[in-house]
Amino acid sequence: MAYELKQFIAECREILGRDPGHAGREQVRANLERLLNNKDFVEEYCSDDAERGLRVLYEDPELKFQVLAHINDKARVSPPHDHGESWAIYGQAKLWTDMIEWKREDDGSNPDFAKLAADKKYRLNPGQAGIYQDGAIHSIDYPDKSRFVRVTGTNLDNIARMSVDLKTGAIRRMTPQQAS
């Protein structure tokens, strides 16, 4: 029997209710890969016929995590950004997303400036998921018609986040759902 969205959500609730930390999130990441290997799920929520843009598939009323489908028509390269005090798990459904994880080379004392260096670069292919813990700075680069599912620890519209201009190091406070 195929692993379904309802089962994924139920297991996320159980896992994160028991262990909201790194180990629990890693279990959610592994289960997201399992979900993305269900061709029927990918076809229903991430096909060319799926609703375009960012779509909330589930938001937990108690634990506050969200499951979102990103149905992108146009390619995009995001600036390095964080998800504030939330974590995020990106799971690739169609095509690919190139990921860069960044590390700060400054001491973080200036709230308007960051000096970044690329730490890890890799590609998420269909069925693969990557996790970004609280405050982790990363950037994404995907082609036209890329599709991915993202699980976040909370609704990102409700928390402070930032992005960094790589040329100047300027930190910009982000508006809701600006970086995906």
N, C-alpha and C positions, 0 to 999 in steps of 0.2 A: 504494500500500500504506500502511496506517495505521501511525503511529508507536506502538510498543508499549512496555510497561514494561521488558521485557528490553533493548530497544535503548536506552532512556533510561538505564538503569543502566550498560550497557556504555560509553555515551558519557560519563556522569558519571565513571566510573573513568578513562577515557582523559584527559578534560579536567582533572580535579582531580589526577591523577598528574603531569601536565605543568605545570599552573599552578594551585596551590591558592589563589592570591590573588584580588584583586578582579576581574580580567579573566576568569579561569576561572569564578568564581562567576556572573558575568554571563552566560556561555555556558550554564551549568546553568540559570539562570533562564529564558533564552530557550527552552531545550529543554523545560523544565517546561511552559511555555505551549503548546508544540507537542503535548506529551503530553495536556494537558487539553483540547485540541481533538479528541482521539480519542473519539468518543461511546461506543464499545465499552469503552474503559478506564474512563471515568467511570461507565458503567452497572455494570460489574463491581465496581469498588472503592468507589464513592461513591453508589450508588443507595439508595432507601428500604429495599431488601432487604439491604444491606451490614451487616456486623457493626458494632454501635454502639460509640462511644468512640474511643479512640486505638489505632490498629493499625500495627505496624511492618510495612511491605511489604518492606523490605530494609535490612540493616545490613552495610556493607562491612567484612570482617575485616581488611583491610590499611589502607585510608585512613580508616576509622572513620565516614564519613558515613552518615546514615540517611535513608530515604524513609518517611514516615508518612502515613497517611490519618486525617483527623479527621472522624468521622461524628457530628455533633451533633444531638440531638433538641431540646434546649432552648437558647434564646437566652442569650447571655452577653456581658457587658462586662468585660474584664480590666482590672486596674490597670496603669499603666505598668510595664513590666518589661524586663529584658534577657535575653540568652541567654549571659551571662558571656563567656567567651573563645571562644565559638562564633558562627558566623553562622547565619542561617536564611533560607530562601526560602519564602514562603507563596504557594501557587497555588490560585486559587479554582476549584472544580469545580461547585458548585451554589449558587444564590442569590447572596449577597454577603457581604463582610466590610468594615466601615469601619475604616480604619487611621489612627492618629495617630502621627507620629514626634515625639518630645520632645527638647528640648535642655536641658542643665543650665545654670542661671543662677548657681549657686554655684560655688565653686572645687573642689569634690569632696574637700576635706580631711577632712570629718566623715563617718566610715563609717556613721553612723546617720541622716543627714539629707541630703535633696536638694531643691533648689528647681528645679522644672521649668516650662517654658513650651512650649506646643504649637508645633511648627515647621512641620509639613506635615500636612494632612488630605486623605484621598482614599478612594475606594471601589474595592475589587478586585471585579470582576465575573467571571462564568465565563470561563475561558480566560486570565485575567490573573494575573501573578505579580509579587510585590514582594520585594526583597532587603533584609536588615537585617544589616549587617556586625557584626563582633565588638564587643560592648559597647553597641550601639545600643539606645536605650530607645524602646519603642513600646507601643501598646495596641491591642486589637482589640475590635470590637463586631459581633456577628453575630446574625441572627434564628434562630428555631426552624428546624430542619432544614437549616441551612447545612452545606456540605461543602467541605473544602479538603484539599490535599495539601501537606505541609511537608517540605522537605529541610533537614537540619541538618548542620553540620560534624562533629558527634560526638553520642553519646548524652548528652542533657542531664542525665540522672540522675547522671552522673559528674563534673559540674562545678558550681562555685559560681555562683549566679544571684541576682538580687534583684528586688524590686518596690518601688514607692513609693506611699505613701498621699498622694494629691493634696491632701487637706485639711490634713494635719499635716506633710507632708514626710518622715515617718518611713520609713526604709528597713527592709525586712524580708527576711531571708534566705529563699529559697524552698525548699520541699520538692520532691522529684522530680516532674516532669511537672505541676506545679501550674498554670502558665500555658501556654496553647497559642498 
